[in-house]
Amino acid sequence: MDSSPLSKEKADWDVYNDNLFNENIQIKPLLDVSEIEEGFITILIPIGDLNANESFMSLGVQIDVYLPVNSWMINEENLRPYLIMDEIVKKINLKRITSIGTLVFSGFELDTVSDKVTRHSMTFMVDSQNGK
């Protein structure tokens, strides 16, 4: 097997060729929440530790799910933010992602960004030290 971390042969999920990623999920470090009128998902890599060789030993991947408060309910039994997070976990947890590594879901936090918008921040960790 190729030893390059960018090798698509190693990936369980090739984010570059997945329509979900290209159409519904965007990488944005900054978002104007006053303009959010429908659900929005962002991906960030806010945490990274270096090893002795000055290459990344571990990374944290943050996926934020922004939703208007008035769109939380799908029906009387289902809450939209938790169903979205469940689908994200099913799609990428314990999967090797092209150029990142194997993601392990470690939890989420809820933040009320404004009186109209909430954000669920999901955290996935990647430990490249163990070749994951």
Summary of the structure (lengths in Angstrom):
residues: 132
radius of gyration: 16.1
end to end distance: 13.8
largest distance: 53.3
contacts: 331
relative contact order: 0.21
helix: 26%
strand: 39%
